[in-house]
């Protein structure tokens, strides 16, 4: 349960932060959305799970980041096809009255970060079966 909550927090913060930066720069719609959400997935793959300094190799978080970029792009593609016209009630002060949720990067970026963050946290959540656990068992 703790891993799920940690994945929710880490992934949500990463996704909303990168999404807010993309929203400020005017990115996150159309083709630039793939770049934004690939970045969300990559950073969530590196940040979520075990810390970088506790990994066995540096390639483990890099591979999780690359996989996160792919998963995030697939989530964005699927959401565009399935939820392309879904409009949620967002504050009028943002000027997003009739904008679909998929085209609001700080909302959909948080969703993408949460989904992949929870997946990575659950993947790293098992017991330690590394060399230190094998030495202690012997």
C-alpha positions as CSV (number, residue, x, y, z in Angstrom):
1,X,0.0,0.0,0.0
2,X,2.9,2.3,0.8
3,X,4.4,1.7,-2.6
4,X,1.1,2.7,-4.3
5,X,0.9,5.9,-2.4
6,X,4.5,6.7,-3.1
7,X,3.9,6.1,-6.8
8,X,0.9,8.3,-6.7
9,X,2.8,11.1,-5.1
10,X,6.1,10.9,-7.1
11,X,4.4,10.3,-10.4
12,X,1.8,13.0,-9.9
13,X,4.4,15.6,-8.9
14,X,6.6,14.7,-11.9
15,X,3.7,14.7,-14.4
16,X,2.0,17.9,-13.1
17,X,5.4,19.7,-12.9
18,X,6.5,18.9,-16.4
19,X,2.9,19.4,-17.6
20,X,2.7,22.8,-16.1
21,X,6.0,23.8,-17.7
22,X,4.7,22.6,-21.0
23,X,1.5,24.5,-20.5
24,X,3.4,27.6,-19.8
25,X,5.5,27.2,-22.9
26,X,2.4,26.4,-25.0
27,X,3.3,22.8,-25.6
28,X,1.4,19.6,-25.1
29,X,-1.1,19.6,-27.9
30,X,-0.9,17.6,-31.1
31,X,2.6,16.5,-32.0
32,X,4.4,18.3,-29.2
33,X,2.3,16.3,-26.8
34,X,4.3,13.1,-27.6
35,X,7.5,14.9,-26.6
36,X,6.0,16.2,-23.4
37,X,4.5,12.9,-22.3
38,X,7.7,11.0,-23.3
39,X,9.6,13.3,-21.0
40,X,7.0,12.7,-18.2
41,X,7.4,8.9,-18.6
42,X,11.2,9.1,-18.8
43,X,11.5,11.2,-15.6
44,X,8.9,9.2,-13.8
45,X,10.8,6.0,-14.7
46,X,13.9,7.4,-13.2
47,X,12.4,9.0,-10.1
48,X,10.0,6.3,-9.1
49,X,11.0,3.0,-7.6
50,X,14.3,2.5,-5.9
51,X,16.6,5.5,-5.8
52,X,19.3,5.7,-8.4
53,X,22.1,5.2,-5.9
54,X,20.5,2.0,-4.6
55,X,20.2,0.3,-8.0
56,X,22.6,-2.5,-9.0
57,X,23.5,-0.7,-12.2
58,X,22.9,2.7,-13.8
59,X,21.1,1.0,-16.7
60,X,18.1,-0.1,-14.6
61,X,16.6,3.4,-14.2
62,X,17.6,4.3,-17.8
63,X,15.7,1.3,-19.2
64,X,12.7,2.1,-16.9
65,X,12.9,5.7,-18.2
66,X,13.0,4.6,-21.9
67,X,10.1,2.2,-21.3
68,X,8.2,4.9,-19.5
69,X,8.6,7.2,-22.5
70,X,7.1,4.5,-24.8
71,X,4.3,3.7,-22.4
72,X,3.5,7.4,-21.9
73,X,3.3,8.0,-25.7
74,X,1.0,5.0,-26.0
75,X,-1.2,6.4,-23.2
76,X,-1.4,9.8,-25.0
77,X,-2.2,8.2,-28.3
78,X,-4.9,6.0,-26.8
79,X,-6.4,8.9,-24.8
80,X,-6.5,11.1,-28.0
81,X,-8.5,8.4,-29.8
82,X,-10.8,7.4,-26.9
83,X,-11.2,10.7,-25.0
84,X,-10.4,13.2,-27.7
85,X,-13.5,15.3,-27.2
86,X,-14.0,14.8,-23.4
87,X,-14.2,18.3,-21.8
88,X,-13.9,18.5,-18.0
89,X,-15.0,21.5,-16.0
90,X,-11.7,23.4,-15.5
91,X,-11.3,26.9,-14.0
92,X,-12.3,29.7,-16.3
93,X,-9.4,31.8,-15.1
94,X,-7.1,29.4,-17.0
95,X,-9.0,29.9,-20.3
96,X,-9.7,26.2,-20.7
97,X,-13.4,26.2,-20.9
98,X,-13.9,24.2,-24.1
99,X,-10.5,22.4,-24.2
100,X,-10.4,18.6,-24.1
101,X,-8.7,17.2,-21.0
102,X,-6.1,15.3,-23.2
103,X,-4.9,18.7,-24.4
104,X,-4.3,20.1,-20.9
105,X,-0.7,19.0,-20.1
106,X,-0.7,19.6,-16.4
107,X,-3.9,17.5,-15.9
108,X,-3.1,14.7,-18.3
109,X,0.6,14.8,-17.5
110,X,-0.3,14.1,-13.8
111,X,-2.4,11.2,-14.9
112,X,0.3,9.7,-17.0
113,X,2.9,10.2,-14.3
114,X,0.6,8.6,-11.7
115,X,-0.1,5.5,-13.9
116,X,3.6,4.9,-14.7
117,X,4.8,5.9,-11.3
118,X,2.6,3.3,-9.6
119,X,3.7,0.6,-12.1
120,X,7.4,1.3,-11.4
121,X,6.9,1.4,-7.7
122,X,5.0,-1.9,-7.7
123,X,7.8,-3.4,-9.9
124,X,10.5,-2.4,-7.4
125,X,8.4,-3.2,-4.4
126,X,9.3,-6.9,-4.0
127,X,11.7,-8.3,-1.4
128,X,15.4,-8.0,-1.9
129,X,16.7,-10.9,-4.0
130,X,20.0,-9.3,-4.8
131,X,23.5,-10.4,-3.8
132,X,23.1,-9.1,-0.2
133,X,20.0,-11.1,0.5
134,X,21.7,-14.3,-0.9
135,X,24.7,-13.7,1.3
136,X,22.6,-13.3,4.4
137,X,20.7,-16.4,3.6
138,X,23.9,-18.4,3.3
